[in-house]
């Protein structure tokens, strides 16, 4: 069965619990953002069905947590299965999310990378004391069942940021993808049935209030959420009554500071794609540029030329560089922010309008003549829009870059690396890159935001630790002689 036939046979998209199909009476529509039309449906799991799903996950936890070697072997097999499924998963992902299919392949392969990284990551014993006076050791124990709620911009890749470390630590999971992009995650779950033990990885889909029910349910001991800050606050409130642990990876309004000694023509393409990859729908994308007044005119010109040259279209078509905005509400928000800026006197250097007769396309947009009070500067756009602002004084630009409720990532661009590093150290964000943006997104580095950009970190051993509880075992000396 080819991908088109698979998508047409919408009954193949099933929620899974305990290694079997979770029966659902209702389904909801899934829209292809390149056409704006429904192309498939997904199972609408009811909140009351979660009792059984979480019971299955809890039962599986009792065995899964016991054998570390078996867990790691299962994760290695899972990585092989996902890698073998990359072509099919990528096409499904493009049809529901919109990104070019080669980028979708890259997202699926990143999931493989995360699985393999955590399968091989050691969790060493932490013996604090072992002498004639006593023995003290710190153990990291799995928490139990994890509720994982994932977004629509990287539904498979960001799901694996949660799945891989949670499994490695010995937890079991119930995963709910965004209703805008449920299919690739469902297909991932189906591919891993029989690879992971029954009940270890369970996938449920559905519109609200399913997500809120997953947060409030009494069984899970941790909630890992990636999404908007507004929803993240609700997740924190929903988890508070029974003190669930939470990791919240939320929004950003990520600044790039461009110092006057850069080669504009050399950095412009890298700066452009740091903004517009995935049509700007990346939490760590550059969202506002502060360019020194001496180079700003040339930088605006260079970025405008790039924006005008990019090919946008259906991500399944060859040569397409940017796909659509994923969903209608976000498409309308991007349009609203650009129109608001235009009404306040912003100069649209490139783009600034919707495109095509169907789908949620918006031309990559460069805005000049804006200041920090504009909504398109002060708010997270999460779309293909970049405002460019001017600065003269370095202390002032640091203050302006930090004058945000968010603190996810930032970047400083200069030929003087020491000078750039000095400025980077003053930026209040979870990551600051030099001469590129969002450099540290590998599985080995911690990722997390300051202020309204989140709580906790993902990735690396730190992400693994976030899926564990520490336990100290102390007692008499075990050393003899």
C-alpha positions as CSV (number, residue, x, y, z in Angstrom):
1,X,0.0,0.0,0.0
2,X,1.5,3.4,-1.0
3,X,1.3,6.5,1.1
4,X,-1.7,7.9,-0.7
5,X,-3.6,4.7,-0.3
6,X,-2.7,4.6,3.4
7,X,-3.9,8.1,3.9
8,X,-7.2,7.4,2.0
9,X,-7.8,4.4,4.3
10,X,-8.3,6.5,7.4
11,X,-9.1,3.6,9.5
12,X,-5.4,2.8,9.6
13,X,-4.9,5.7,11.9
14,X,-5.5,4.2,15.3
15,X,-4.7,5.1,18.9
16,X,-2.7,2.5,20.7
17,X,-2.7,1.3,24.3
18,X,-1.0,-1.8,25.7
19,X,0.2,-2.8,22.2
20,X,-3.3,-3.0,20.7
21,X,-5.8,-0.7,19.0
22,X,-7.6,1.6,21.3
23,X,-11.2,1.5,20.1
24,X,-12.8,5.0,19.5
25,X,-16.2,5.8,18.3
26,X,-15.4,9.3,17.0
27,X,-12.8,10.8,14.7
28,X,-11.6,14.3,13.9
29,X,-10.5,15.8,10.6
30,X,-6.8,16.4,9.7
31,X,-6.1,19.2,7.2
32,X,-3.3,19.4,4.7
33,X,-2.0,22.9,5.2
34,X,-0.8,23.0,1.6
35,X,-4.3,22.8,0.3
36,X,-6.5,23.8,3.3
37,X,-8.5,20.7,2.7
38,X,-9.2,17.7,4.9
39,X,-7.2,14.7,3.7
40,X,-7.5,12.2,6.6
41,X,-9.1,11.6,10.0
42,X,-7.7,10.6,13.4
43,X,-9.2,8.8,16.4
44,X,-10.8,11.1,19.0
45,X,-10.0,9.5,22.3
46,X,-12.4,10.5,25.0
47,X,-11.0,11.7,28.4
48,X,-12.7,8.8,30.2
49,X,-10.8,6.3,28.1
50,X,-7.6,7.5,29.7
51,X,-8.3,5.4,32.9
52,X,-7.5,2.3,30.9
53,X,-4.6,3.7,29.0
54,X,-2.9,4.9,32.1
55,X,-3.6,1.6,33.9
56,X,-1.9,-0.2,31.0
57,X,1.1,2.1,31.2
58,X,1.3,1.6,34.9
59,X,1.2,-2.2,34.6
60,X,3.9,-2.1,32.0
61,X,6.1,0.1,34.2
62,X,6.4,-2.6,36.8
63,X,8.4,-4.9,34.4
64,X,10.0,-2.2,32.2
65,X,11.8,-0.5,35.1
66,X,13.6,-3.7,36.2
67,X,15.9,-4.5,33.4
68,X,18.2,-1.7,32.2
69,X,19.9,-3.9,29.6
70,X,16.6,-5.0,28.0
71,X,15.5,-1.4,27.8
72,X,18.6,-0.3,26.0
73,X,18.3,-3.2,23.6
74,X,14.7,-2.4,22.9
75,X,15.6,1.2,22.2
76,X,18.3,0.1,19.7
77,X,15.7,-2.0,17.9
78,X,13.2,0.9,17.9
79,X,15.8,3.1,16.3
80,X,16.4,0.6,13.5
81,X,12.6,0.3,12.9
82,X,12.1,4.1,12.7
83,X,15.1,4.5,10.4
84,X,13.7,1.8,8.1
85,X,10.3,3.7,8.1
86,X,11.7,7.1,7.3
87,X,10.3,7.5,3.8
88,X,6.8,6.7,4.7
89,X,6.8,8.7,8.0
90,X,8.3,11.7,6.3
91,X,5.6,11.9,3.6
92,X,2.9,11.6,6.1
93,X,4.5,14.3,8.2
94,X,4.8,16.7,5.3
95,X,1.1,16.2,4.4
96,X,-0.1,17.1,7.9
97,X,2.6,19.6,8.9
98,X,3.6,21.2,5.6
99,X,7.4,21.3,5.7
100,X,9.4,20.2,2.6
101,X,9.7,16.4,2.6
102,X,13.5,16.5,2.8
103,X,13.2,18.5,6.1
104,X,10.6,15.9,7.2
105,X,13.1,13.2,6.6
106,X,15.6,15.1,8.6
107,X,13.1,15.3,11.5
108,X,12.4,11.5,11.4
109,X,16.2,10.8,11.3
110,X,16.7,13.1,14.3
111,X,14.3,10.9,16.2
112,X,16.6,8.0,15.3
113,X,19.6,9.9,16.6
114,X,17.9,10.6,19.9
115,X,16.9,7.0,20.4
116,X,20.4,5.8,19.8
117,X,22.0,8.5,21.9
118,X,19.9,7.6,25.0
119,X,20.3,3.9,24.4
120,X,24.0,4.3,24.7
121,X,24.0,6.9,27.5
122,X,25.4,5.6,30.7
123,X,23.8,6.3,34.0
124,X,26.7,5.9,36.3
125,X,26.5,5.0,40.0
126,X,27.1,8.0,42.3
127,X,28.9,6.7,45.3
128,X,29.4,9.7,47.6
129,X,31.1,7.8,50.4
130,X,32.6,4.4,50.7
131,X,35.1,4.2,53.6
132,X,35.5,2.8,57.1
133,X,33.0,5.3,58.4
134,X,30.0,4.6,56.2
135,X,28.5,4.1,52.7
136,X,26.4,6.6,50.8
137,X,25.1,6.3,47.3
138,X,22.7,8.3,45.2
139,X,20.3,6.3,43.0
140,X,18.2,7.7,40.2
141,X,14.9,5.9,40.0
142,X,12.3,6.1,37.3
143,X,9.2,8.1,38.2
144,X,6.6,5.8,36.7
145,X,4.1,6.9,34.0
146,X,4.8,10.1,32.0
147,X,2.3,12.2,30.2
148,X,3.9,13.7,27.1
149,X,2.1,16.4,25.1
150,X,3.8,17.6,21.9
151,X,3.4,20.4,19.4
152,X,2.6,20.7,15.7
153,X,5.9,22.2,14.4
154,X,8.1,19.2,15.0
155,X,5.7,16.5,16.1
156,X,7.9,13.5,15.8
157,X,11.3,15.1,16.6
158,X,10.1,16.8,19.8
159,X,8.1,13.7,20.8
160,X,11.3,11.8,20.8
161,X,13.0,14.4,23.0
162,X,10.6,13.1,25.6
163,X,10.2,9.4,24.6
164,X,13.9,8.5,24.4
165,X,15.1,9.8,27.8
166,X,11.9,8.7,29.6
167,X,12.3,5.1,28.2
168,X,16.0,5.1,29.1
169,X,15.2,6.1,32.7
170,X,12.7,3.2,33.0
171,X,9.4,5.1,32.7
172,X,6.5,4.3,30.5
173,X,4.6,7.0,28.5
174,X,1.3,8.1,27.2
175,X,1.9,10.6,24.3
176,X,-0.6,13.0,22.8
177,X,0.4,14.9,19.7
178,X,-1.3,18.1,18.6
179,X,-4.6,17.7,16.9
180,X,-3.2,19.5,13.9
181,X,-0.5,16.8,13.4
182,X,-1.6,13.5,14.9
183,X,-0.8,11.1,12.0
184,X,2.9,10.8,11.9
185,X,3.0,10.2,15.7
186,X,0.3,7.5,15.4
187,X,2.3,5.9,12.6
188,X,5.3,6.0,14.8
189,X,3.4,4.2,17.5
190,X,2.2,1.6,15.1
191,X,5.7,1.0,13.8
192,X,7.0,0.3,17.3
193,X,4.2,-2.1,18.3
194,X,5.9,-5.4,19.1
195,X,9.3,-3.6,19.3
196,X,8.7,-2.1,22.7
197,X,6.8,-4.2,25.2
198,X,3.1,-3.7,25.4
199,X,2.0,-0.7,27.4
200,X,5.4,1.0,27.4
201,X,4.6,3.5,24.7
202,X,0.9,4.5,24.2
203,X,-0.3,7.1,21.7
204,X,-3.6,8.9,22.1
205,X,-5.1,11.6,19.9
206,X,-8.0,14.0,20.1
207,X,-9.1,17.6,20.5
208,X,-9.5,19.4,23.8
209,X,-10.1,18.6,26.6
210,X,-7.9,15.4,26.2
211,X,-4.7,17.3,26.9
212,X,-6.0,18.8,30.1
213,X,-7.3,15.3,31.2
214,X,-3.8,13.8,30.7
215,X,-2.3,16.5,32.9
216,X,-4.9,16.1,35.7
217,X,-5.1,12.3,35.7
218,X,-3.9,10.8,39.0
219,X,-1.6,8.1,37.5
220,X,1.2,10.0,35.7
221,X,3.9,11.3,38.0
222,X,5.4,13.7,35.4
223,X,4.1,15.9,32.6
224,X,6.5,16.9,29.8
225,X,4.9,19.6,27.6
226,X,6.2,21.5,24.6
227,X,4.0,24.3,23.2
228,X,2.9,27.9,23.8
229,X,3.6,29.7,27.0
230,X,-0.2,30.4,27.5
231,X,-1.0,26.7,27.4
232,X,2.2,25.9,29.5
233,X,0.8,28.0,32.3
234,X,-2.4,25.9,32.3
235,X,-0.4,22.7,32.3
236,X,1.5,23.9,35.4
237,X,-1.8,24.7,37.1
238,X,-3.3,21.4,36.1
239,X,-0.3,19.5,37.5
240,X,-0.1,21.4,40.8
241,X,-2.9,19.7,42.8
242,X,-1.0,16.4,43.1
243,X,2.5,17.9,42.7
244,X,3.3,16.2,39.4
245,X,6.8,17.0,38.2
246,X,6.8,19.1,35.1
247,X,9.1,20.0,32.2
248,X,7.8,22.9,30.2
249,X,9.5,23.9,26.9
250,X,7.6,27.0,25.9
251,X,7.8,30.1,23.6
252,X,10.6,32.4,22.7
253,X,11.2,35.8,21.1
254,X,14.8,35.1,20.1
255,X,17.0,38.1,19.3
256,X,20.0,38.2,17.0
257,X,22.5,41.0,17.6
258,X,24.6,41.9,14.5
259,X,27.8,43.8,15.2
260,X,29.3,46.3,12.7
261,X,32.3,44.2,11.8
262,X,30.4,41.4,10.1
263,X,30.5,40.6,6.4
264,X,26.9,41.1,5.6
265,X,26.9,39.1,2.4
266,X,28.5,36.2,4.1
267,X,26.1,36.0,7.2
268,X,22.9,37.0,5.4
269,X,22.0,33.5,4.1
270,X,22.7,31.8,7.5
271,X,20.7,34.5,9.3
272,X,17.9,34.1,6.8
273,X,17.5,30.4,7.3
274,X,17.9,30.7,11.0
275,X,14.7,32.7,10.8
276,X,12.7,31.1,8.0
277,X,13.3,27.3,8.2
278,X,10.0,25.5,8.7
279,X,8.4,28.8,7.6
280,X,9.5,30.4,10.9
281,X,7.6,27.8,13.0
282,X,10.5,27.0,15.3
283,X,10.6,28.0,18.9
284,X,14.3,28.8,18.6
285,X,14.1,30.7,15.3
286,X,15.5,34.2,15.1
287,X,12.4,36.5,15.7
288,X,14.0,39.9,15.9
289,X,17.3,41.3,14.5
290,X,19.2,44.1,16.1
291,X,21.6,45.3,13.4
292,X,24.2,48.1,14.0
293,X,23.1,51.2,12.3
294,X,26.2,51.3,10.0
295,X,25.4,47.9,8.4
296,X,21.6,47.7,8.8
297,X,20.7,49.1,5.3
298,X,22.8,46.5,3.5
299,X,21.5,43.7,5.8
300,X,17.9,44.7,5.2
301,X,18.6,44.7,1.4
302,X,20.4,41.3,1.5
303,X,17.6,39.6,3.5
304,X,14.9,41.1,1.3
305,X,16.6,39.7,-1.8
306,X,16.8,36.3,-0.2
307,X,13.1,36.4,0.8
308,X,12.0,37.3,-2.7
309,X,14.0,34.5,-4.2
310,X,12.7,31.6,-2.1
311,X,10.4,29.1,-3.7
312,X,7.3,28.3,-1.5
313,X,4.8,25.6,-2.2
314,X,3.6,22.1,-1.4
315,X,6.3,20.4,0.6
316,X,5.9,17.2,-1.5
317,X,6.9,19.0,-4.7
318,X,10.5,19.0,-5.8
319,X,12.5,22.2,-5.3
320,X,10.2,23.7,-2.7
321,X,12.2,25.5,0.0
322,X,9.4,26.7,2.3
323,X,6.0,25.1,2.9
324,X,2.8,26.7,4.3
325,X,2.1,27.8,7.8
326,X,0.7,24.7,9.6
327,X,-2.9,25.8,10.5
328,X,-5.4,28.5,9.8
329,X,-5.3,30.2,13.2
330,X,-1.6,30.6,13.0
331,X,-1.8,31.8,9.4
332,X,-4.3,34.4,10.5
333,X,-2.1,35.5,13.4
334,X,0.9,36.1,11.1
335,X,-1.2,38.1,8.7
336,X,-2.6,40.1,11.6
337,X,0.9,40.9,13.0
338,X,2.1,42.1,9.6
339,X,-0.9,44.2,9.0
340,X,-0.6,45.8,12.4
341,X,3.0,46.6,11.7
342,X,2.1,48.0,8.3
343,X,-0.6,50.2,9.8
344,X,2.0,51.7,12.2
345,X,4.4,52.6,9.4
346,X,6.6,49.6,8.9
347,X,8.2,49.2,5.5
348,X,7.6,45.8,3.9
349,X,10.9,45.0,2.2
350,X,9.7,41.6,0.9
351,X,6.6,39.5,1.3
352,X,4.0,40.8,3.6
353,X,1.1,38.9,2.0
354,X,-0.6,35.5,1.7
355,X,0.1,33.4,-1.4
356,X,-1.6,30.9,-3.6
357,X,-5.3,30.0,-4.2
358,X,-5.4,27.4,-1.4
359,X,-3.5,26.4,1.7
360,X,-2.0,28.5,4.4
361,X,0.9,30.1,2.5
362,X,2.5,33.4,3.6
363,X,5.4,34.9,1.7
364,X,8.6,35.2,3.7
365,X,8.5,38.8,5.1
366,X,11.2,41.3,6.0
367,X,10.1,44.4,7.9
368,X,12.0,47.6,8.3
369,X,11.1,50.9,10.1
370,X,9.9,49.1,13.2
371,X,10.7,49.7,16.9
372,X,10.5,47.6,20.1
373,X,6.9,48.7,20.7
374,X,5.5,47.0,17.6
375,X,3.6,43.8,18.3
376,X,5.6,42.0,15.6
377,X,8.7,42.7,17.7
378,X,7.4,42.4,21.2
379,X,5.4,39.1,20.6
380,X,6.4,35.7,19.3
381,X,5.4,35.6,15.6
382,X,6.0,31.8,15.1
383,X,5.8,32.3,11.3
384,X,7.7,33.6,8.3
385,X,8.2,37.2,9.5
386,X,11.4,39.0,10.5
387,X,11.5,42.6,11.9
388,X,14.9,44.3,11.7
389,X,15.8,47.1,14.2
390,X,18.8,49.4,14.5
391,X,21.2,50.0,17.4
392,X,24.2,52.1,18.1
393,X,25.3,51.3,21.6
394,X,26.1,47.8,22.8
395,X,24.9,48.3,26.4
396,X,21.6,49.5,24.9
397,X,21.1,46.6,22.6
398,X,21.8,44.1,25.4
399,X,19.1,45.9,27.5
400,X,16.6,45.8,24.5
401,X,17.4,42.1,23.8
402,X,16.7,41.2,27.4
403,X,13.6,43.4,27.6
404,X,11.3,40.4,27.0
405,X,9.2,38.0,29.0
406,X,11.0,35.2,27.1
407,X,14.5,33.9,27.3
408,X,14.9,30.8,25.0
409,X,17.8,31.4,22.6
410,X,19.8,34.3,21.2
411,X,22.8,34.9,19.0
412,X,25.6,37.4,18.5
413,X,27.3,37.9,15.2
414,X,30.8,39.4,14.9
415,X,34.3,38.8,13.4
416,X,35.6,39.4,16.9
417,X,34.8,36.2,18.8
418,X,35.9,37.5,22.2
419,X,33.8,40.6,21.8
420,X,30.8,38.5,20.8
421,X,31.3,36.1,23.7
422,X,31.3,39.1,26.1
423,X,28.0,40.2,24.9
424,X,26.6,36.7,24.8
425,X,27.3,36.3,28.5
426,X,25.0,39.3,29.2
427,X,22.0,37.8,27.4
428,X,19.3,36.3,29.6
429,X,18.4,33.2,27.7
430,X,19.0,29.4,27.9
431,X,21.3,29.4,25.0
432,X,23.4,32.0,23.1
433,X,25.2,31.1,19.9
434,X,28.0,33.0,18.2
435,X,27.9,33.6,14.4
436,X,25.0,31.2,14.0
437,X,21.7,30.7,15.8
438,X,20.5,27.7,17.9
439,X,23.7,25.8,17.4
440,X,23.3,23.7,20.5
441,X,20.3,21.5,19.6
442,X,22.1,18.2,19.7
443,X,21.0,15.4,22.0
444,X,24.1,15.9,24.2
445,X,23.4,19.5,25.3
446,X,20.8,20.7,27.8
447,X,18.0,22.7,26.3
448,X,15.7,24.9,28.3
449,X,14.5,28.5,28.6
450,X,14.6,31.3,31.1
451,X,11.7,33.4,32.3
452,X,8.5,32.6,30.4
453,X,10.3,30.2,28.0
454,X,10.0,27.3,30.3
455,X,10.8,25.2,33.3
456,X,13.5,22.5,33.4
457,X,15.7,21.2,30.6
458,X,15.6,18.5,28.0
459,X,18.4,16.5,26.3
460,X,21.7,15.3,27.5
461,X,22.1,13.6,30.8
462,X,20.3,16.5,32.4
463,X,17.2,15.6,30.4
464,X,17.6,12.0,31.4
465,X,17.8,13.1,35.1
466,X,14.6,15.0,34.7
467,X,12.7,11.7,34.2
468,X,14.1,10.3,37.5
469,X,13.8,10.8,41.2
470,X,16.9,10.8,43.4
471,X,17.1,8.4,46.3
472,X,19.9,8.3,48.8
473,X,20.8,5.0,50.4
474,X,23.1,5.4,53.4
475,X,24.4,2.9,55.9
476,X,27.3,1.3,57.7
477,X,30.6,0.9,56.1
478,X,30.9,-1.7,53.3
479,X,34.6,-1.4,53.0
480,X,36.6,-4.1,54.8
481,X,40.2,-3.9,55.9
